[in-house]
Each structure stands twice: as structure tokens, then as C-alpha cells.
Amino acid sequence: MRTITFENEQTYSGNKAVIAVHLVDALLSPTVEMVLDSGAEISLLNRQFIEPLELSVKNGQPIELMVANGDVAPAWIHAVEIDFLGRRLTIQAAICPDWDTANLLGMRGFFDQMVVAFDHAQGKLYLR
């Protein structure tokens, strides 16, 4: 039997795992709260970060973004460098200029670079 060990443990409360992430290339170097969302196909940043990240939105890779209620809008994927628990990662994050969205760390862009385990009953998050 293989055992997985984890280097980092985070505690969270409530119904979702919200963590602080530093946007490395952003003007004023903001730290933003992001939800770890294993049900999200892609990582997602709110449109408020278009200017601080100095992005020309439509220069990214175009996609159709669909939210849980079935609404669809155009979005663009950009490479965004983050610092997460002292570890620098470049994630692929979509930005939809038409919607105010939650900031999500999703399957594409985050979970494909990390090993993540949830102990939701204890409010613990383990990362490697």
C-alpha cells in the first residue's frame, strides 16, 4: 500500500476551503482569497484583476465559460504567476470581462500541479 505524505496543512472553516494567494505580477502585489474548487474545470479570476495584472483580456486563449446554472459567457485564459504557501506556480486562469465571478483554483491550472487532500469534517486541507 502506498502512503502519501503532505508538506503543508491549512485549516479552513465554513462550507468551502478559502485560501490566500499572492498574485506575483499584479500591480501593488495583491493577496487575494481564492476558493479551492475541485469541481471547477479551470481556475478563474474575477474581472477586477484585469488592470492590476496588466492583461489585455482578449489576447488570451478564448473559451466559453459556463457556470453551474448553465449561463455561458466568453472568457480568456491567461498564464498568471501566483505564490501559494511559499511555492511559486504559473497557473492558467480564465477571466470573464462580463461577469463578477468568484476567484477559484480549479482542476486546470492548479490541481494539475498539486496533490490536494481535504478532511472537510475537520476543516483541514493538505497540500503537496
C-alpha positions as CSV (number, residue, x, y, z in Angstrom):
1,M,0.0,0.0,0.0
2,R,1.4,3.4,-1.0
3,T,1.3,6.2,1.6
4,I,1.1,9.8,0.6
5,T,2.8,12.4,2.8
6,F,1.9,16.1,2.7
7,E,4.2,19.0,3.3
8,N,1.6,21.6,4.2
9,E,-1.5,21.7,6.3
10,Q,-4.0,24.5,6.2
11,T,-7.1,25.0,8.3
12,Y,-10.3,26.4,6.9
13,S,-13.8,26.9,8.3
14,G,-17.2,27.0,6.7
15,N,-18.5,25.2,3.7
16,K,-15.6,25.9,1.4
17,A,-11.8,25.9,1.5
18,V,-10.8,29.5,1.0
19,I,-7.0,30.3,0.9
20,A,-4.9,33.4,0.5
21,V,-2.9,33.5,-2.8
22,H,-0.4,36.2,-3.8
23,L,-0.7,37.4,-7.4
24,V,3.0,37.8,-8.2
25,D,2.8,40.1,-11.3
26,A,0.0,42.3,-10.1
27,L,0.4,46.0,-9.5
28,L,0.5,46.6,-5.8
29,S,1.2,42.9,-5.3
30,P,-2.3,42.0,-4.0
31,T,-3.1,38.9,-2.0
32,V,-6.5,37.5,-2.9
33,E,-8.7,34.9,-1.3
34,M,-9.4,32.0,-3.7
35,V,-11.7,29.0,-3.3
36,L,-10.2,25.6,-3.9
37,D,-12.8,24.1,-6.2
38,S,-12.3,20.6,-7.3
39,G,-15.5,20.8,-9.3
40,A,-14.2,23.8,-11.4
41,E,-12.8,22.7,-14.8
42,I,-10.4,25.7,-14.8
43,S,-9.0,28.3,-12.4
44,L,-10.9,31.6,-12.5
45,L,-10.1,35.2,-11.6
46,N,-12.6,38.0,-11.1
47,R,-12.5,40.7,-13.8
48,Q,-11.3,43.2,-11.2
49,F,-7.8,41.8,-11.7
50,I,-7.6,42.7,-15.4
51,E,-6.0,46.0,-14.7
52,P,-3.7,45.1,-11.8
53,L,-2.4,42.1,-13.8
54,E,-2.0,44.5,-16.8
55,L,-3.8,42.0,-19.1
56,S,-5.2,42.6,-22.5
57,V,-8.0,40.2,-21.9
58,K,-8.8,39.2,-25.4
59,N,-5.1,38.3,-26.1
60,G,-5.6,35.2,-24.1
61,Q,-6.9,31.8,-25.2
62,P,-10.7,32.2,-25.8
63,I,-13.2,29.8,-24.1
64,E,-16.9,29.7,-23.3
65,L,-17.3,29.9,-19.6
66,M,-20.3,28.1,-18.2
67,V,-21.4,28.4,-14.6
68,A,-23.4,26.0,-12.5
69,N,-26.8,27.5,-13.5
70,G,-26.0,27.0,-17.2
71,D,-25.3,30.6,-18.1
72,V,-22.5,31.0,-20.7
73,A,-20.2,33.9,-21.5
74,P,-16.9,34.4,-23.3
75,A,-13.7,34.3,-21.2
76,W,-10.0,34.3,-22.0
77,I,-7.3,32.1,-20.4
78,H,-4.0,33.7,-19.3
79,A,-0.9,32.5,-17.6
80,V,-0.8,34.0,-14.1
81,E,2.0,33.6,-11.6
82,I,1.0,33.0,-8.0
83,D,2.7,32.4,-4.7
84,F,0.9,29.8,-2.7
85,L,2.3,28.9,0.7
86,G,5.7,30.0,-0.4
87,R,5.6,28.0,-3.6
88,R,5.5,29.8,-7.0
89,L,3.3,28.4,-9.6
90,T,2.2,29.6,-13.0
91,I,-1.5,28.7,-13.4
92,Q,-3.8,29.0,-16.4
93,A,-6.7,31.2,-15.2
94,A,-9.7,32.3,-17.1
95,I,-11.1,35.9,-16.8
96,C,-14.6,36.8,-18.0
97,P,-14.8,40.6,-18.5
98,D,-18.7,40.4,-18.5
99,W,-19.2,38.7,-15.1
100,D,-18.2,39.3,-11.5
101,T,-17.0,35.8,-10.7
102,A,-15.6,34.1,-7.6
103,N,-11.8,33.6,-7.6
104,L,-11.3,29.8,-8.0
105,L,-8.4,27.4,-8.1
106,G,-9.7,24.7,-10.3
107,M,-8.7,21.4,-12.0
108,R,-6.9,23.0,-14.9
109,G,-4.2,25.4,-13.7
110,F,-4.0,24.4,-10.1
111,F,-5.0,20.8,-9.2
112,D,-3.0,19.5,-12.1
113,Q,0.2,20.9,-10.4
114,M,-0.6,20.0,-6.8
115,V,-1.6,17.0,-4.7
116,V,-4.5,18.1,-2.6
117,A,-6.5,16.3,0.1
118,F,-9.5,17.5,2.0
119,D,-10.6,16.5,5.5
120,H,-13.8,18.5,5.4
121,A,-15.1,17.2,8.6
122,Q,-12.1,18.6,10.4
123,G,-11.7,21.7,8.2
124,K,-8.2,20.6,7.1
125,L,-6.6,20.9,3.8
126,Y,-3.3,19.0,3.0
127,L,-1.1,20.0,0.1
128,R,2.0,18.7,-1.6
